[in-house]
Amino acid sequence: MENLKEQLEKDIKVLVRPLKDDMDELVEILRRRLTKKEWKYYKCKLSGASEDETCIELRCDKERLETIAKQTVVKINQEKIKHELMA
């Protein structure tokens, strides 16, 4: 989870202010705002799991995984969520 902040900075297209420093708070916001599958996908992404491992974890095929991945990044880029994540 220590690279959560770095990954968020990569995924968010326009970062107006820096992200919050408190990791627990960032995790809490993401857990509240993302669906269970999206959050699980993001955790797998952070841990560096392969596509196959992620598919097994989420119990889905590669096509559905792509959809979840796109959905997650789009959701993280919503203004409402970005503002919650920023300091």
N, C-alpha and C positions, 0 to 999 in steps of 0.2 A: 504493500500500500504506500510505501514511501515515495514511489514515483507517480502517485495520483495527481499531484499538482502539475508536474511536467506534462503528463498525458493530457490533462484538461487544457493546459495552455496550447498544446498542439491542436486539439480538437475544436477549441473555440476560435472561430474565424476572426472576430473583432473584439479584442479585449481592451475595454476602455480604462479600467482600473485593475490593479494587481489582485490576484485571488487571495482569499483569506488564508492566514498562516495556520490556523487550527485545523489539522487533518480530520479530527473527529467531527468537527462541524461540517466540513466539506462532504464527508462520508454520509452524515445524517441527512444533508440536503439532497444528495443524489439518491439515497435510499427512499426518501419520501417522494421525490419527483419522478423517478424512473419506475417502470413496471418491474416485476420480479425477474423476468427473462432479460430485460435490458440491463438491469443491475448485475445479474449473473454474467452476462456477456462482458460487461465492462470490467468486472473482477478478473475474468479469464484473460482479457486483453492486457490488463495490468500485470498479471502473473506470467505473461509471455507464452500462454498455452497455444498449441498449434490449432489450426482450423478444425482438424479431426477431433482433438480433445475437447474443443469448445462445443462442437456439435453433439458429442456424447454427453457432456455436462448439461446442455440445454435440451437434450432429447429432440433434436431437429435435424433436417438435412441442410446441405450447403446453401441451397436456394433461400430457405427460411433464415439461415444465419446471416446472409447478405442483407435481407430485409431488416432484421433486428439491428444489425450494425448501422445501416443508414438511418433508421428510425432513432437510434440512440444519439447519434451525432446531431441530427436535426433537433432533437429535444434539448440537448445540452446547449445548442445555439439559440434557443428561444430567449428573448429579452428578459422575461420574468425570471427564468432560472439563472441566467448569467448574472443578473443583479443580486440574486441571493448568494451566489458563489463569490462575488467580489467583496473586497474589504470596504 
